[in-house]
Amino acid sequence: MQEALTIGQLAARSGVAPSALRYYERLGLIRADRTGGNQRRYHRSELRRVAFIRIAQQVGVSLDEIRSALDSLPASRTPTAEDWAQLSTAWREGLTEKIRLITRLRDDLDGCIGCGCLSLRRCSLYNPGDQLANEGPGPRLTVPHPHRPSG
């Protein structure tokens, strides 16, 4: 087995602060063994988990979603390429939906920022008289809801 990494070494290799690594460990996102002196030692495979966490956070995935995904990986061994591929396949639909929402927000904001709401007849977010209140809470025209088709 390769030599385990100290928290400082994992921080240096991953670009993540030791405090964040301890937080990830508390949340169960990464694992460390302990030495006789109670010092953390990380398997090198934790580098891949930390990279996955950082990338997922950068695109707006919550730590709960990340934990759920990482929990699908085997705890008894280093995940294989096949394990990571299964996780990726499971996430594909959710990420596609996030991309759709981000694209829609970007496109709608271009119009909103540019027009300054001077033409409410053409505004895709205009909700005269709060008529969408009957459909429930939240941004009804942008965020998909169970009883409203996404568009």
C-alpha positions as CSV (number, residue, x, y, z in Angstrom):
1,M,0.0,0.0,0.0
2,Q,1.2,3.5,-0.8
3,E,2.1,5.8,2.1
4,A,-0.9,7.6,3.5
5,L,-1.1,11.4,3.3
6,T,-1.2,13.8,6.3
7,I,-3.8,16.4,6.3
8,G,-1.2,19.0,5.3
9,Q,-0.1,16.8,2.3
10,L,-3.7,16.3,1.3
11,A,-4.4,20.0,1.5
12,A,-1.3,20.8,-0.5
13,R,-2.1,18.2,-3.2
14,S,-5.8,19.0,-3.4
15,G,-5.7,22.8,-3.0
16,V,-8.3,22.6,-0.2
17,A,-7.6,24.1,3.2
18,P,-7.1,21.7,6.2
19,S,-10.2,23.2,7.9
20,A,-12.3,22.3,4.8
21,L,-10.9,18.8,4.8
22,R,-11.8,18.4,8.5
23,Y,-15.3,19.7,7.6
24,Y,-15.6,17.2,4.7
25,E,-14.6,14.4,7.1
26,R,-17.1,15.5,9.7
27,L,-19.8,15.3,7.0
28,G,-18.7,11.9,5.9
29,L,-17.5,13.0,2.5
30,I,-14.0,11.8,3.0
31,R,-12.4,9.3,5.4
32,A,-9.2,9.3,7.4
33,D,-7.5,6.7,9.5
34,R,-5.9,7.7,12.8
35,T,-2.4,7.0,14.0
36,G,-1.6,6.0,17.6
37,G,-1.1,9.8,18.3
38,N,-4.6,10.5,16.8
39,Q,-3.3,12.2,13.7
40,R,-5.3,11.9,10.5
41,R,-3.9,9.8,7.6
42,Y,-5.7,9.8,4.3
43,H,-5.5,7.2,1.6
44,R,-4.4,8.6,-1.7
45,S,-7.8,7.7,-3.2
46,E,-9.2,10.5,-1.1
47,L,-7.6,12.9,-3.5
48,R,-10.1,11.9,-6.2
49,R,-13.0,12.3,-3.7
50,V,-11.8,15.8,-2.8
51,A,-11.5,16.7,-6.5
52,F,-15.0,15.5,-7.1
53,I,-16.3,17.5,-4.2
54,R,-14.6,20.7,-5.4
55,I,-15.8,20.3,-9.0
56,A,-19.4,19.5,-7.9
57,Q,-19.5,22.5,-5.5
58,Q,-18.2,24.8,-8.3
59,V,-21.3,23.9,-10.5
60,G,-23.7,24.4,-7.6
61,V,-24.2,20.8,-6.3
62,S,-25.1,20.8,-2.6
63,L,-23.0,19.0,-0.1
64,D,-26.0,16.7,0.6
65,E,-26.2,15.7,-3.0
66,I,-22.4,15.1,-3.0
67,R,-22.6,13.0,0.1
68,S,-25.4,10.9,-1.4
69,A,-23.3,10.3,-4.5
70,L,-20.2,9.5,-2.6
71,D,-22.2,7.1,-0.4
72,S,-23.0,5.1,-3.5
73,L,-19.3,4.3,-3.9
74,P,-17.8,1.3,-2.1
75,A,-16.5,2.0,1.3
76,S,-14.4,-1.2,1.5
77,R,-12.1,-0.5,-1.4
78,T,-10.8,2.3,-3.7
79,P,-13.5,3.1,-6.3
80,T,-12.8,1.8,-9.8
81,A,-13.3,3.7,-13.0
82,E,-16.6,1.6,-13.4
83,D,-17.8,2.9,-9.9
84,W,-17.1,6.5,-11.0
85,A,-18.9,5.9,-14.3
86,Q,-22.0,4.6,-12.5
87,L,-22.0,7.7,-10.3
88,S,-21.6,9.9,-13.4
89,T,-24.5,8.2,-15.2
90,A,-26.7,8.6,-12.1
91,W,-26.0,12.4,-12.0
92,R,-26.4,13.0,-15.8
93,E,-30.1,13.9,-15.7
94,G,-29.8,16.2,-12.7
95,L,-26.8,18.0,-14.2
96,T,-28.6,18.4,-17.5
97,E,-31.6,20.0,-15.6
98,K,-29.2,22.3,-13.8
99,I,-27.6,23.3,-17.1
100,R,-31.1,24.0,-18.6
101,L,-32.0,26.2,-15.6
102,I,-28.8,28.1,-15.6
103,T,-29.1,28.7,-19.4
104,R,-32.7,29.9,-19.0
105,L,-31.7,32.2,-16.1
106,R,-28.8,33.6,-18.2
107,D,-31.1,34.2,-21.2
108,D,-33.9,35.7,-19.1
109,L,-31.5,38.0,-17.2
110,D,-30.0,39.3,-20.4
111,G,-33.4,40.5,-21.4
112,C,-34.3,41.8,-17.9
113,I,-31.1,43.7,-17.3
114,G,-31.1,45.1,-20.8
115,C,-34.7,46.3,-20.7
116,G,-35.0,47.5,-17.2
117,C,-38.6,46.3,-17.2
118,L,-39.7,49.2,-19.4
119,S,-41.8,46.8,-21.5
120,L,-43.7,44.6,-19.2
121,R,-45.9,43.3,-22.1
122,R,-42.8,41.5,-23.4
123,C,-41.2,40.4,-20.1
124,S,-41.0,36.7,-19.7
125,L,-41.0,37.0,-15.9
126,Y,-43.9,39.5,-15.6
127,N,-46.7,38.2,-13.3
128,P,-49.5,40.8,-13.4
129,G,-51.7,40.8,-10.3
130,D,-49.7,37.9,-8.9
131,Q,-51.8,35.5,-11.0
132,L,-49.3,32.7,-10.5
133,A,-49.8,32.7,-6.7
134,N,-52.5,30.1,-7.3
135,E,-49.9,27.7,-8.6
136,G,-47.9,27.8,-5.4
137,P,-44.8,29.5,-4.0
138,G,-41.5,30.3,-5.6
139,P,-40.4,31.5,-9.0
140,R,-43.1,29.7,-11.0
141,L,-41.9,30.8,-14.5
142,T,-38.2,29.8,-14.0
143,V,-38.0,26.8,-11.7
144,P,-39.8,23.6,-12.7
145,H,-42.6,22.5,-10.4
146,P,-44.3,19.1,-10.3
147,H,-47.6,20.3,-11.7
148,R,-46.1,22.7,-14.3
149,P,-44.3,21.5,-17.4
150,S,-40.8,22.8,-17.7
151,G,-40.1,25.1,-20.7
